[in-house]
Amino acid sequence: MNAQELIDLLKNLPPDKKVVIRGYEDGFNDIKELRNVNIVYQPDSPWYYGEYAVSNDPDTIEAIELYGENKNEEI
């Protein structure tokens, strides 16, 4: 999905609707910030990894990461 597609989808939601991303293994977290990342497509990655990986190669794709995390300490 590109930025315009995301904007178009968000325009159809109520303004107070929460936007989240998936947690590390399960659940969801609040989005804390947008981060710039350089990525490269990895066509042979296993299903449980993302299709893209962070890279410093010259042929990277510039992207925005919707970043969130759970800082709750283990009990």
Backbone as a ProteinNet text record, in pm:
[ID]
protein_1_A
[PRIMARY]
MNAQELIDLLKNLPPDKKVVIRGYEDGFNDIKELRNVNIVYQPDSPWYYGEYAVSNDPDTIEAIELYGENKNEEI
[TERTIARY]
85.1	0	89.8	54.7	130.9	59.6	121.6	67.6	-72	-94.3	-225.5	-333.8	-301.7	-398.8	-432.9	-332	-356.3	-440.2	-406.8	-483.8	-628.8	-649.5	-786.2	-865.1	-800.4	-868.2	-899	-802.2	-821.7	-931.4	-949.9	-1054.2	-1194	-1211	-1341.5	-1372	-1275.5	-1293.9	-1337.6	-1406.3	-1437	-1305.8	-1301.1	-1176.7	-1119.2	-1202	-1152.6	-1116.2	-1121	-1085.1	-936.1	-898.7	-758.2	-688.2	-562.5	-478.9	-372.2	-355.2	-261.3	-174.7	-72.2	9.1	20.2	58.1	70.7	185.2	168.8	274.7	381.3	478.2	591.7	546.9	471.1	423.8	273.2	203.9	59.3	8	-115.6	-174.9	-141.4	-171.2	-153	-94.4	-27.8	28.2	-17.3	-15.4	-41	76.2	47.3	153.1	212.5	343.3	412.3	471.2	516.2	578.9	590.4	617.4	647.8	798.9	858.2	1003.7	1039.3	1141.6	1195.6	1285.3	1268.3	1353	1389.5	1504.8	1546.1	1537	1462.2	1435.3	1468.3	1478.4	1501	1407.7	1354.5	1263.2	1340	1284.5	1344.8	1247	1249.1	1147.8	1151.3	1264.4	1276.2	1262.6	1213.8	1201.9	1092.4	1109.8	1006.3	876.9	766.1	635.1	625.3	702.7	691.9	780.6	855.5	930.1	861	889.6	834.4	896.6	829.1	879.8	997.9	1018.9	1125.3	1214.3	1341.7	1436.7	1506.6	1547.5	1623.4	1756.9	1800.9	1924.9	1991.8	2124	2202	2254.1	2211.8	2254	2208.3	2276.8	2238.2	2102.5	2055.9	1929.8	1811.8	1808.9	1700.3	1576.6	1465.7	1339.3	1322.5	1295	1268.1	1123	1100.5	966.3	943.5	817.8	779.6	733.1	787	745.3	647.8	532.2	439.1	488.8	557.4	627.7	547.1	545.9	482.2	551.5	536.7	596.9	521.7	537.4	480.1	593.5	593.9	702.3	663.4	555.1	517.5	624.8	664.2	765.9	702.9	783.5	733.7	706.1	602.1	565	628.3
-116.9	0	123.3	222.9	347.2	450.7	568	669.9	715.1	737.9	784.8	681.5	553.8	447.9	447.5	466	471.4	593.3	708.4	830.7	811.5	754.2	732	641.2	539.2	449.4	520.5	598	667.5	773.4	833.4	934.8	877.7	748.6	684.3	640.9	657.5	615.9	733.2	705.1	812.3	873.3	1004.9	1069.5	1017.6	959.2	909.5	760.8	699	557.1	538.8	442.1	414	348	385.9	323.1	244.3	116	29	-48.9	-110.2	-206.1	-331.2	-439.1	-564.5	-559.3	-632.8	-645.5	-742.8	-767.5	-852.6	-991.6	-1062.8	-1195.3	-1203.7	-1123.6	-1130.9	-998.6	-970.3	-847.9	-727.8	-609.7	-485.5	-379.4	-280.1	-167	-37.5	72.6	203.8	242.8	318.7	374.4	491.2	490.7	594.9	701.7	662.1	756.8	696.3	781.5	737.6	744.9	639.4	634.8	614.9	685.6	663.4	540.5	451.5	332.6	308.6	249.4	205.6	53.9	2.4	-141.3	-199.4	-330.6	-403.5	-524.4	-556.4	-669.7	-800.1	-892.2	-1023.6	-1131.7	-1166.5	-1258.7	-1399.3	-1440.6	-1576.5	-1584.3	-1477.8	-1481.3	-1578.6	-1646.7	-1738.2	-1662.1	-1732.5	-1670.7	-1591.8	-1631.2	-1566.7	-1442.4	-1408.3	-1282.2	-1190.3	-1062.4	-968.2	-985.5	-932.8	-939.4	-845.8	-751.2	-652.1	-654.9	-616.3	-607.7	-472.2	-421.7	-297.6	-320.3	-219.6	-234.3	-99.1	-100.1	18.8	14.3	-84.8	-96	26.6	59.2	177.2	164.3	45.3	24.7	0.2	69.1	48.5	127.9	91.4	162.2	246.4	376.9	461.9	441.3	416.2	385.6	450.6	449.4	496.2	375.5	361.3	254.6	313.5	252.3	288	215.2	287.3	225.1	231.4	122.2	114.6	9.2	17.6	-83.6	-89.6	-200	-220.1	-212.9	-110.5	-94.5	-148.1	-225.5	-286.1	-382.9	-375.3	-466.7	-600.7	-707.7	-841	-845.1	-919.2	-930.9	-1055.4
0	0	0	-79	-77.3	9.1	25.5	115.4	73.5	-56.2	-100.7	-72.9	-93.5	-63	86	171.2	315	351.4	294.8	320.3	278.3	160	111.7	205.5	258.2	351.7	483.4	533.5	660.3	651.2	535.4	517.8	541	521.4	535.8	678.6	768.7	907.8	993.9	1104.2	1198.7	1250.8	1274	1315.6	1446.7	1532.2	1660.3	1655.8	1537.3	1523.4	1548.5	1632.1	1664.5	1546.2	1525.7	1423.5	1497.4	1464.2	1535.8	1438.2	1493.6	1419.7	1505.1	1443.7	1518.3	1617.2	1727.2	1825.6	1777.4	1861.7	1825	1780	1862.2	1824.4	1818.8	1897.6	1903.6	1955.9	1933.4	1983.7	1896.7	1949.9	1875.9	1967.2	1909.4	1981.6	1916.6	1993.6	1936.5	1846.3	1743	1660	1736.5	1754.1	1829.4	1737.6	1620.4	1529.3	1390	1294.2	1158.6	1143.3	1091.2	1075.5	928.7	885	751.4	755.4	659.5	649.7	503.8	482.7	349.8	347.7	252.5	248	111.3	109	-15.5	-17	-134.4	-149.8	-134.9	-59.2	-35.4	-82	-211.2	-264.5	-205	-149	-96.6	55.6	117.9	264.1	305.9	419.2	468.8	497.7	501.4	520.5	650.3	752.4	883.1	895.4	791	784.6	685.7	694.1	598.5	460.7	359.8	223	200.1	291.1	277.2	399.6	380.8	492	486.1	601.9	607.6	538.4	461.2	385.9	366.3	357.8	325.6	183.2	105.5	-34	-112.7	-221.6	-300.3	-369.6	-394.7	-466.5	-372.7	-259.5	-164.4	-203.6	-141.5	-155.5	-29.8	-45.9	69.3	111	239.7	288.3	424.1	468	600.9	681.2	800.1	891.6	992.4	1007.3	1114.2	1237.8	1325.8	1436.9	1566.3	1637.2	1767.3	1851.2	1981.2	2067.8	2199.5	2268.2	2400.5	2500.1	2583.4	2681.6	2818.2	2825.5	2953	2995.7	3121.2	3172.6	3204.6	3193.5	3229.5	3379.2	3413.9	3555.7	3613.4
[MASK]
+++++++++++++++++++++++++++++++++++++++++++++++++++++++++++++++++++++++++++

